[in-house]
């Protein structure tokens, strides 16, 4: 059974996608950018601020789906500049309990579809 989750009032999608799809015991969360939920604009300031907004957007999607960062089993980070790696890590780590860090891949990219400098997507285990 598949459940498609779209937060059209909170984080209107900027393309043809769902914010998350629940497939059995797993939730696949679409990559989030540093979009301000109130204005819909992508924040293009300091990488720490962008990363914090990305994580807050992920938190909104997770809460809407009835879960949290504690259940994340895999994360993928896409960065336009690897010189930002340490700053992104510092913010990213602050959202996870120390003993519950998910698997992760970090990829350098030339650009992100919606703009900004960091995008993160998640896979979440929602089973017992």
N, CA, C and O atoms as a GROMACS GRO file, in nm:
protein
  512
    1UNK      N    1   0.084  -0.119   0.000
    1UNK     CA    2   0.000   0.000   0.000
    1UNK      C    3   0.089   0.125   0.000
    1UNK      O    4   0.186   0.133   0.074
    2UNK      N    5   0.054   0.220  -0.083
    2UNK     CA    6   0.129   0.344  -0.093
    2UNK      C    7   0.043   0.460  -0.044
    2UNK      O    8  -0.077   0.467  -0.071
    3UNK      N    9   0.108   0.552   0.028
    3UNK     CA   10   0.041   0.674   0.072
    3UNK      C   11   0.126   0.791   0.026
    3UNK      O   12   0.244   0.799   0.057
    4UNK      N   13   0.064   0.882  -0.048
    4UNK     CA   14   0.133   0.999  -0.100
    4UNK      C   15   0.102   1.118  -0.011
    4UNK      O   16  -0.015   1.150   0.013
    5UNK      N   17   0.206   1.185   0.038
    5UNK     CA   18   0.190   1.294   0.133
    5UNK      C   19   0.235   1.425   0.067
    5UNK      O   20   0.350   1.438   0.024
    6UNK      N   21   0.143   1.520   0.060
    6UNK     CA   22   0.176   1.651   0.005
    6UNK      C   23   0.129   1.758   0.102
    6UNK      O   24   0.015   1.755   0.148
    7UNK      N   25   0.216   1.851   0.133
    7UNK     CA   26   0.185   1.959   0.225
    7UNK      C   27   0.161   2.086   0.145
    7UNK      O   28   0.242   2.179   0.149
    8UNK      N   29   0.052   2.092   0.073
    8UNK     CA   30   0.027   2.205  -0.017
    8UNK      C   31   0.005   2.337   0.057
    8UNK      O   32   0.028   2.444   0.000
    9UNK      N   33  -0.040   2.332   0.181
    9UNK     CA   34  -0.061   2.456   0.257
    9UNK      C   35   0.065   2.505   0.326
    9UNK      O   36   0.086   2.625   0.339
   10UNK      N   37   0.150   2.412   0.372
   10UNK     CA   38   0.268   2.449   0.449
   10UNK      C   39   0.391   2.470   0.362
   10UNK      O   40   0.459   2.572   0.374
   11UNK      N   41   0.419   2.375   0.277
   11UNK     CA   42   0.535   2.380   0.187
   11UNK      C   43   0.487   2.348   0.046
   11UNK      O   44   0.508   2.236  -0.002
   12UNK      N   45   0.424   2.442  -0.022
   12UNK     CA   46   0.371   2.410  -0.155
   12UNK      C   47   0.481   2.355  -0.246
   12UNK      O   48   0.588   2.414  -0.256
   13UNK      N   49   0.456   2.242  -0.312
   13UNK     CA   50   0.558   2.184  -0.399
   13UNK      C   51   0.591   2.278  -0.514
   13UNK      O   52   0.502   2.343  -0.570
   14UNK      N   53   0.719   2.285  -0.549
   14UNK     CA   54   0.761   2.371  -0.660
   14UNK      C   55   0.774   2.290  -0.789
   14UNK      O   56   0.822   2.341  -0.890
   15UNK      N   57   0.730   2.166  -0.785
   15UNK     CA   58   0.736   2.079  -0.902
   15UNK      C   59   0.636   1.965  -0.887
   15UNK      O   60   0.560   1.961  -0.790
   16UNK      N   61   0.635   1.874  -0.982
   16UNK     CA   62   0.540   1.761  -0.978
   16UNK      C   63   0.591   1.647  -0.890
   16UNK      O   64   0.644   1.549  -0.940
   17UNK      N   65   0.574   1.661  -0.760
   17UNK     CA   66   0.618   1.558  -0.666
   17UNK      C   67   0.536   1.562  -0.539
   17UNK      O   68   0.466   1.660  -0.511
   18UNK      N   69   0.544   1.455  -0.463
   18UNK     CA   70   0.488   1.449  -0.328
   18UNK      C   71   0.601   1.479  -0.230
   18UNK      O   72   0.717   1.450  -0.260
   19UNK      N   73   0.569   1.536  -0.116
   19UNK     CA   74   0.673   1.562  -0.016
   19UNK      C   75   0.728   1.432   0.041
   19UNK      O   76   0.844   1.425   0.081
   20UNK      N   77   0.644   1.330   0.046
   20UNK     CA   78   0.688   1.200   0.095
   20UNK      C   79   0.594   1.093   0.041
   20UNK      O   80   0.479   1.120   0.006
   21UNK      N   81   0.646   0.972   0.036
   21UNK     CA   82   0.564   0.857  -0.002
   21UNK      C   83   0.592   0.747   0.099
   21UNK      O   84   0.706   0.706   0.121
   22UNK      N   85   0.483   0.699   0.160
   22UNK     CA   86   0.495   0.587   0.254
   22UNK      C   87   0.471   0.460   0.172
   22UNK      O   88   0.369   0.444   0.106
   23UNK      N   89   0.568   0.369   0.179
   23UNK     CA   90   0.560   0.240   0.111
   23UNK      C   91   0.585   0.133   0.216
   23UNK      O   92   0.699   0.108   0.254
   24UNK      N   93   0.478   0.071   0.262
   24UNK     CA   94   0.493  -0.026   0.370
   24UNK      C   95   0.544   0.041   0.496
   24UNK      O   96   0.486   0.139   0.542
   25UNK      N   97   0.652  -0.013   0.550
   25UNK     CA   98   0.709   0.042   0.674
   25UNK      C   99   0.809   0.155   0.650
   25UNK      O  100   0.871   0.203   0.745
   26UNK      N  101   0.824   0.198   0.526
   26UNK     CA  102   0.923   0.301   0.495
   26UNK      C  103   0.858   0.427   0.442
   26UNK      O  104   0.757   0.423   0.372
   27UNK      N  105   0.918   0.540   0.478
   27UNK     CA  106   0.876   0.670   0.431
   27UNK      C  107   0.993   0.730   0.353
   27UNK      O  108   1.104   0.742   0.405
   28UNK      N  109   0.967   0.767   0.228
   28UNK     CA  110   1.069   0.828   0.144
   28UNK      C  111   1.038   0.977   0.133
   28UNK      O  112   0.938   1.016   0.074
   29UNK      N  113   1.124   1.059   0.193
   29UNK     CA  114   1.100   1.203   0.200
   29UNK      C  115   1.178   1.272   0.088
   29UNK      O  116   1.300   1.258   0.077
   30UNK      N  117   1.106   1.346   0.007
   30UNK     CA  118   1.165   1.419  -0.105
   30UNK      C  119   1.267   1.519  -0.054
   30UNK      O  120   1.252   1.576   0.054
   31UNK      N  121   1.372   1.541  -0.133
   31UNK     CA  122   1.474   1.639  -0.097
   31UNK      C  123   1.413   1.775  -0.070
   31UNK      O  124   1.329   1.824  -0.146
   32UNK      N  125   1.458   1.834   0.039
   32UNK     CA  126   1.411   1.967   0.076
   32UNK      C  127   1.523   2.068   0.056
   32UNK      O  128   1.640   2.039   0.080
   33UNK      N  129   1.483   2.186   0.012
   33UNK     CA  130   1.574   2.298  -0.004
   33UNK      C  131   1.551   2.396   0.110
   33UNK      O  132   1.475   2.367   0.203
   34UNK      N  133   1.614   2.510   0.104
   34UNK     CA  134   1.600   2.610   0.210
   34UNK      C  135   1.483   2.704   0.184
   34UNK      O  136   1.492   2.825   0.204
   35UNK      N  137   1.372   2.645   0.140
   35UNK     CA  138   1.251   2.722   0.110
   35UNK      C  139   1.186   2.772   0.239
   35UNK      O  140   1.164   2.695   0.332
   36UNK      N  141   1.156   2.900   0.243
   36UNK     CA  142   1.085   2.957   0.356
   36UNK      C  143   0.937   2.920   0.342
   36UNK      O  144   0.874   2.959   0.244
   37UNK      N  145   0.881   2.844   0.438
   37UNK     CA  146   0.741   2.801   0.427
   37UNK      C  147   0.641   2.917   0.420
   37UNK      O  148   0.533   2.901   0.364
   38UNK      N  149   0.677   3.032   0.476
   38UNK     CA  150   0.584   3.145   0.476
   38UNK      C  151   0.582   3.220   0.343
   38UNK      O  152   0.478   3.270   0.301
   39UNK      N  153   0.699   3.228   0.277
   39UNK     CA  154   0.707   3.308   0.154
   39UNK      C  155   0.722   3.222   0.028
   39UNK      O  156   0.693   3.268  -0.082
   40UNK      N  157   0.767   3.097   0.046
   40UNK     CA  158   0.792   3.011  -0.069
   40UNK      C  159   0.923   3.041  -0.140
   40UNK      O  160   0.955   2.979  -0.241
   41UNK      N  161   0.999   3.136  -0.088
   41UNK     CA  162   1.126   3.176  -0.149
   41UNK      C  163   1.240   3.091  -0.094
   41UNK      O  164   1.240   3.052   0.023
   42UNK      N  165   1.338   3.062  -0.181
   42UNK     CA  166   1.457   2.988  -0.141
   42UNK      C  167   1.554   3.084  -0.075
   42UNK      O  168   1.588   3.188  -0.131
   43UNK      N  169   1.598   3.049   0.046
   43UNK     CA  170   1.697   3.130   0.118
   43UNK      C  171   1.833   3.103   0.055
   43UNK      O  172   1.874   2.988   0.043
   44UNK      N  173   1.903   3.208   0.016
   44UNK     CA  174   2.033   3.192  -0.048
   44UNK      C  175   2.145   3.257   0.033
   44UNK      O  176   2.248   3.294  -0.023
   45UNK      N  177   2.126   3.271   0.163
   45UNK     CA  178   2.227   3.333   0.248
   45UNK      C  179   2.332   3.234   0.294
   45UNK      O  180   2.369   3.143   0.221
   46UNK      N  181   2.379   3.252   0.416
   46UNK     CA  182   2.484   3.168   0.474
   46UNK      C  183   2.444   3.021   0.472
   46UNK      O  184   2.327   2.988   0.492
   47UNK      N  185   2.540   2.934   0.446
   47UNK     CA  186   2.512   2.791   0.436
   47UNK      C  187   2.453   2.735   0.565
   47UNK      O  188   2.369   2.645   0.560
   48UNK      N  189   2.496   2.785   0.680
   48UNK     CA  190   2.440   2.738   0.807
   48UNK      C  191   2.290   2.770   0.814
   48UNK      O  192   2.211   2.686   0.857
   49UNK      N  193   2.252   2.889   0.771
   49UNK     CA  194   2.110   2.927   0.771
   49UNK      C  195   2.031   2.844   0.670
   49UNK      O  196   1.919   2.802   0.699
   50UNK      N  197   2.089   2.820   0.553
   50UNK     CA  198   2.023   2.737   0.453
   50UNK      C  199   2.001   2.596   0.508
   50UNK      O  200   1.892   2.540   0.496
   51UNK      N  201   2.105   2.540   0.569
   51UNK     CA  202   2.096   2.403   0.622
   51UNK      C  203   1.992   2.395   0.733
   51UNK      O  204   1.915   2.299   0.739
   52UNK      N  205   1.990   2.493   0.820
   52UNK     CA  206   1.891   2.495   0.928
   52UNK      C  207   1.750   2.497   0.870
   52UNK      O  208   1.662   2.427   0.920
   53UNK      N  209   1.727   2.576   0.765
   53UNK     CA  210   1.594   2.582   0.704
   53UNK      C  211   1.558   2.450   0.637
   53UNK      O  212   1.444   2.405   0.644
   54UNK      N  213   1.656   2.386   0.571
   54UNK     CA  214   1.634   2.255   0.511
   54UNK      C  215   1.590   2.156   0.618
   54UNK      O  216   1.493   2.083   0.600
   55UNK      N  217   1.662   2.153   0.729
   55UNK     CA  218   1.630   2.059   0.837
   55UNK      C  219   1.494   2.090   0.898
   55UNK      O  220   1.420   1.998   0.933
   56UNK      N  221   1.461   2.216   0.912
   56UNK     CA  222   1.328   2.253   0.964
   56UNK      C  223   1.218   2.210   0.867
   56UNK      O  224   1.112   2.165   0.910
   57UNK      N  225   1.244   2.223   0.738
   57UNK     CA  226   1.145   2.177   0.639
   57UNK      C  227   1.127   2.026   0.646
   57UNK      O  228   1.015   1.976   0.637
   58UNK      N  229   1.238   1.954   0.661
   58UNK     CA  230   1.229   1.809   0.678
   58UNK      C  231   1.150   1.774   0.804
   58UNK      O  232   1.069   1.682   0.804
   59UNK      N  233   1.175   1.848   0.910
   59UNK     CA  234   1.104   1.827   1.037
   59UNK      C  235   0.953   1.844   1.019
   59UNK      O  236   0.874   1.769   1.076
   60UNK      N  237   0.912   1.943   0.938
   60UNK     CA  238   0.771   1.966   0.910
   60UNK      C  239   0.711   1.845   0.838
   60UNK      O  240   0.604   1.798   0.874
   61UNK      N  241   0.782   1.796   0.736
   61UNK     CA  242   0.732   1.681   0.660
   61UNK      C  243   0.724   1.558   0.751
   61UNK      O  244   0.625   1.486   0.749
   62UNK      N  245   0.828   1.535   0.830
   62UNK     CA  246   0.829   1.419   0.921
   62UNK      C  247   0.713   1.427   1.020
   62UNK      O  248   0.644   1.327   1.042
   63UNK      N  249   0.691   1.543   1.079
   63UNK     CA  250   0.582   1.560   1.175
   63UNK      C  251   0.447   1.535   1.108
   63UNK      O  252   0.359   1.470   1.165
   64UNK      N  253   0.431   1.586   0.987
   64UNK     CA  254   0.305   1.565   0.914
   64UNK      C  255   0.281   1.415   0.889
   64UNK      O  256   0.167   1.369   0.888
   65UNK      N  257   0.389   1.341   0.869
   65UNK     CA  258   0.379   1.197   0.845
   65UNK      C  259   0.375   1.117   0.974
   65UNK      O  260   0.368   0.994   0.971
   66UNK      N  261   0.381   1.185   1.089
   66UNK     CA  262   0.372   1.117   1.218
   66UNK      C  263   0.500   1.051   1.262
   66UNK      O  264   0.496   0.949   1.332
   67UNK      N  265   0.615   1.107   1.223
   67UNK     CA  266   0.742   1.048   1.264
   67UNK      C  267   0.842   1.159   1.296
   67UNK      O  268   0.805   1.276   1.305
   68UNK      N  269   0.969   1.122   1.315
   68UNK     CA  270   1.070   1.220   1.356
   68UNK      C  271   1.208   1.177   1.307
   68UNK      O  272   1.225   1.071   1.246
   69UNK      N  273   1.306   1.262   1.333
   69UNK     CA  274   1.444   1.233   1.293
   69UNK      C  275   1.498   1.106   1.359
   69UNK      O  276   1.589   1.043   1.305
   70UNK      N  277   1.444   1.067   1.474
   70UNK     CA  278   1.491   0.945   1.543
   70UNK      C  279   1.469   0.820   1.461
   70UNK      O  280   1.534   0.718   1.485
   71UNK      N  281   1.379   0.824   1.363
   71UNK     CA  282   1.345   0.706   1.283
   71UNK      C  283   1.414   0.705   1.146
   71UNK      O  284   1.395   0.612   1.067
   72UNK      N  285   1.494   0.807   1.118
   72UNK     CA  286   1.562   0.816   0.989
   72UNK      C  287   1.670   0.709   0.980
   72UNK      O  288   1.752   0.696   1.070
   73UNK      N  289   1.669   0.633   0.870
   73UNK     CA  290   1.770   0.528   0.851
   73UNK      C  291   1.872   0.566   0.743
   73UNK      O  292   1.981   0.509   0.739
   74UNK      N  293   1.838   0.662   0.656
   74UNK     CA  294   1.931   0.702   0.550
   74UNK      C  295   1.904   0.846   0.511
   74UNK      O  296   1.789   0.888   0.500
   75UNK      N  297   2.012   0.921   0.491
   75UNK     CA  298   2.001   1.060   0.444
   75UNK      C  299   2.097   1.079   0.327
   75UNK      O  300   2.204   1.019   0.321
   76UNK      N  301   2.056   1.164   0.235
   76UNK     CA  302   2.145   1.204   0.126
   76UNK      C  303   2.152   1.356   0.126
   76UNK      O  304   2.050   1.425   0.128
   77UNK      N  305   2.274   1.405   0.123
   77UNK     CA  306   2.298   1.549   0.120
   77UNK      C  307   2.360   1.584  -0.014
   77UNK      O  308   2.454   1.519  -0.060
   78UNK      N  309   2.307   1.687  -0.076
   78UNK     CA  310   2.359   1.736  -0.203
   78UNK      C  311   2.411   1.878  -0.179
   78UNK      O  312   2.336   1.965  -0.135
   79UNK      N  313   2.539   1.900  -0.208
   79UNK     CA  314   2.604   2.029  -0.184
   79UNK      C  315   2.660   2.086  -0.313
   79UNK      O  316   2.717   2.013  -0.395
   80UNK      N  317   2.643   2.217  -0.332
   80UNK     CA  318   2.702   2.280  -0.450
   80UNK      C  319   2.847   2.321  -0.424
   80UNK      O  320   2.919   2.352  -0.519
   81UNK      N  321   2.891   2.322  -0.299
   81UNK     CA  322   3.028   2.361  -0.266
   81UNK      C  323   3.076   2.279  -0.145
   81UNK      O  324   3.027   2.297  -0.034
   82UNK      N  325   3.171   2.190  -0.169
   82UNK     CA  326   3.218   2.103  -0.061
   82UNK      C  327   3.296   2.178   0.047
   82UNK      O  328   3.325   2.121   0.152
   83UNK      N  329   3.330   2.301   0.023
   83UNK     CA  330   3.392   2.381   0.130
   83UNK      C  331   3.292   2.406   0.243
   83UNK      O  332   3.332   2.444   0.354
   84UNK      N  333   3.164   2.387   0.216
   84UNK     CA  334   3.059   2.406   0.317
   84UNK      C  335   3.033   2.280   0.400
   84UNK      O  336   2.949   2.282   0.491
   85UNK      N  337   3.102   2.172   0.370
   85UNK     CA  338   3.077   2.040   0.431
   85UNK      C  339   3.073   2.044   0.584
   85UNK      O  340   2.980   1.992   0.644
   86UNK      N  341   3.172   2.105   0.647
   86UNK     CA  342   3.177   2.106   0.794
   86UNK      C  343   3.062   2.186   0.856
   86UNK      O  344   3.006   2.145   0.957
   87UNK      N  345   3.029   2.298   0.795
   87UNK     CA  346   2.918   2.379   0.847
   87UNK      C  347   2.786   2.305   0.834
   87UNK      O  348   2.703   2.308   0.926
   88UNK      N  349   2.766   2.239   0.722
   88UNK     CA  350   2.644   2.162   0.701
   88UNK      C  351   2.637   2.049   0.803
   88UNK      O  352   2.532   2.025   0.862
   89UNK      N  353   2.749   1.979   0.824
   89UNK     CA  354   2.754   1.871   0.924
   89UNK      C  355   2.714   1.920   1.063
   89UNK      O  356   2.638   1.852   1.132
   90UNK      N  357   2.763   2.035   1.103
   90UNK     CA  358   2.734   2.086   1.237
   90UNK      C  359   2.585   2.105   1.259
   90UNK      O  360   2.532   2.066   1.363
   91UNK      N  361   2.517   2.163   1.162
   91UNK     CA  362   2.372   2.185   1.173
   91UNK      C  363   2.299   2.051   1.163
   91UNK      O  364   2.211   2.022   1.245
   92UNK      N  365   2.334   1.971   1.065
   92UNK     CA  366   2.271   1.840   1.042
   92UNK      C  367   2.275   1.756   1.170
   92UNK      O  368   2.173   1.700   1.211
   93UNK      N  369   2.392   1.746   1.232
   93UNK     CA  370   2.409   1.663   1.352
   93UNK      C  371   2.321   1.708   1.469
   93UNK      O  372   2.281   1.626   1.551
   94UNK      N  373   2.292   1.836   1.476
   94UNK     CA  374   2.214   1.888   1.588
   94UNK      C  375   2.069   1.840   1.585
   94UNK      O  376   1.997   1.857   1.684
   95UNK      N  377   2.024   1.782   1.475
   95UNK     CA  378   1.886   1.733   1.463
   95UNK      C  379   1.870   1.585   1.496
   95UNK      O  380   1.758   1.535   1.503
   96UNK      N  381   1.981   1.514   1.516
   96UNK     CA  382   1.974   1.371   1.542
   96UNK      C  383   2.028   1.338   1.681
   96UNK      O  384   2.126   1.398   1.725
   97UNK      N  385   1.963   1.243   1.750
   97UNK     CA  386   2.022   1.195   1.877
   97UNK      C  387   2.158   1.132   1.846
   97UNK      O  388   2.174   1.068   1.742
   98UNK      N  389   2.256   1.151   1.935
   98UNK     CA  390   2.392   1.104   1.909
   98UNK      C  391   2.402   0.956   1.878
   98UNK      O  392   2.482   0.915   1.794
   99UNK      N  393   2.323   0.876   1.944
   99UNK     CA  394   2.332   0.731   1.924
   99UNK      C  395   2.239   0.680   1.815
   99UNK      O  396   2.222   0.559   1.800
  100UNK      N  397   2.178   0.770   1.737
  100UNK     CA  398   2.083   0.730   1.632
  100UNK      C  399   2.114   0.799   1.500
  100UNK      O  400   2.024   0.851   1.434
  101UNK      N  401   2.240   0.800   1.461
  101UNK     CA  402   2.277   0.863   1.335
  101UNK      C  403   2.245   0.770   1.219
  101UNK      O  404   2.284   0.653   1.221
  102UNK      N  405   2.176   0.820   1.117
  102UNK     CA  406   2.141   0.736   1.003
  102UNK      C  407   2.262   0.713   0.912
  102UNK      O  408   2.364   0.781   0.924
  103UNK      N  409   2.248   0.616   0.820
  103UNK     CA  410   2.345   0.606   0.713
  103UNK      C  411   2.335   0.733   0.630
  103UNK      O  412   2.235   0.804   0.635
  104UNK      N  413   2.442   0.761   0.553
  104UNK     CA  414   2.438   0.888   0.480
  104UNK      C  415   2.529   0.885   0.358
  104UNK      O  416   2.632   0.818   0.357
  105UNK      N  417   2.488   0.958   0.257
  105UNK     CA  418   2.569   0.984   0.139
  105UNK      C  419   2.571   1.135   0.120
  105UNK      O  420   2.469   1.202   0.134
  106UNK      N  421   2.688   1.189   0.087
  106UNK     CA  422   2.698   1.331   0.055
  106UNK      C  423   2.757   1.343  -0.085
  106UNK      O  424   2.860   1.283  -0.116
  107UNK      N  425   2.689   1.421  -0.168
  107UNK     CA  426   2.725   1.430  -0.309
  107UNK      C  427   2.746   1.577  -0.346
  107UNK      O  428   2.667   1.663  -0.308
  108UNK      N  429   2.853   1.604  -0.419
  108UNK     CA  430   2.876   1.737  -0.473
  108UNK      C  431   2.805   1.750  -0.607
  108UNK      O  432   2.815   1.662  -0.692
  109UNK      N  433   2.734   1.861  -0.626
  109UNK     CA  434   2.660   1.885  -0.749
  109UNK      C  435   2.692   2.025  -0.803
  109UNK      O  436   2.735   2.113  -0.728
  110UNK      N  437   2.670   2.045  -0.931
  110UNK     CA  438   2.693   2.177  -0.990
  110UNK      C  439   2.584   2.276  -0.952
  110UNK      O  440   2.612   2.394  -0.929
  111UNK      N  441   2.461   2.229  -0.944
  111UNK     CA  442   2.348   2.316  -0.912
  111UNK      C  443   2.234   2.231  -0.861
  111UNK      O  444   2.231   2.110  -0.883
  112UNK      N  445   2.139   2.294  -0.792
  112UNK     CA  446   2.018   2.227  -0.743
  112UNK      C  447   1.898   2.284  -0.817
  112UNK      O  448   1.893   2.404  -0.845
  113UNK      N  449   1.804   2.199  -0.849
  113UNK     CA  450   1.690   2.237  -0.933
  113UNK      C  451   1.616   2.361  -0.884
  113UNK      O  452   1.579   2.446  -0.965
  114UNK      N  453   1.595   2.374  -0.754
  114UNK     CA  454   1.521   2.487  -0.702
  114UNK      C  455   1.607   2.603  -0.658
  114UNK      O  456   1.556   2.705  -0.612
  115UNK      N  457   1.738   2.588  -0.670
  115UNK     CA  458   1.829   2.691  -0.623
  115UNK      C  459   1.882   2.657  -0.485
  115UNK      O  460   1.855   2.548  -0.433
  116UNK      N  461   1.955   2.747  -0.427
  116UNK     CA  462   2.016   2.722  -0.298
  116UNK      C  463   2.141   2.637  -0.313
  116UNK      O  464   2.181   2.602  -0.424
  117UNK      N  465   2.203   2.605  -0.200
  117UNK     CA  466   2.332   2.538  -0.199
  117UNK      C  467   2.332   2.402  -0.131
  117UNK      O  468   2.433   2.332  -0.133
  118UNK      N  469   2.219   2.364  -0.069
  118UNK     CA  470   2.212   2.235   0.000
  118UNK      C  471   2.071   2.179  -0.013
  118UNK      O  472   1.972   2.252  -0.003
  119UNK      N  473   2.064   2.049  -0.036
  119UNK     CA  474   1.937   1.977  -0.041
  119UNK      C  475   1.958   1.846   0.032
  119UNK      O  476   2.063   1.783   0.020
  120UNK      N  477   1.857   1.804   0.109
  120UNK     CA  478   1.867   1.679   0.185
  120UNK      C  479   1.738   1.601   0.167
  120UNK      O  480   1.628   1.657   0.178
  121UNK      N  481   1.750   1.470   0.140
  121UNK     CA  482   1.635   1.382   0.139
  121UNK      C  483   1.656   1.270   0.241
  121UNK      O  484   1.768   1.247   0.287
  122UNK      N  485   1.549   1.201   0.275
  122UNK     CA  486   1.555   1.103   0.384
  122UNK      C  487   1.478   0.976   0.350
  122UNK      O  488   1.382   0.978   0.272
  123UNK      N  489   1.522   0.866   0.410
  123UNK     CA  490   1.444   0.742   0.416
  123UNK      C  491   1.422   0.714   0.564
  123UNK      O  492   1.516   0.716   0.644
  124UNK      N  493   1.297   0.687   0.599
  124UNK     CA  494   1.258   0.670   0.739
  124UNK      C  495   1.192   0.535   0.757
  124UNK      O  496   1.108   0.495   0.677
  125UNK      N  497   1.230   0.464   0.862
  125UNK     CA  498   1.164   0.338   0.897
  125UNK      C  499   1.051   0.368   0.994
  125UNK      O  500   1.073   0.426   1.100
  126UNK      N  501   0.930   0.330   0.958
  126UNK     CA  502   0.812   0.361   1.039
  126UNK      C  503   0.749   0.236   1.102
  126UNK      O  504   0.642   0.244   1.162
  127UNK      N  505   0.816   0.120   1.088
  127UNK     CA  506   0.764  -0.003   1.146
  127UNK      C  507   0.787  -0.008   1.295
  127UNK      O  508   0.836   0.086   1.356
  128UNK      N  509   0.751  -0.120   1.351
  128UNK     CA  510   0.765  -0.137   1.496
  128UNK      C  511   0.904  -0.166   1.539
  128UNK      O  512   0.930  -0.183   1.658
   0.00000   0.00000   0.00000
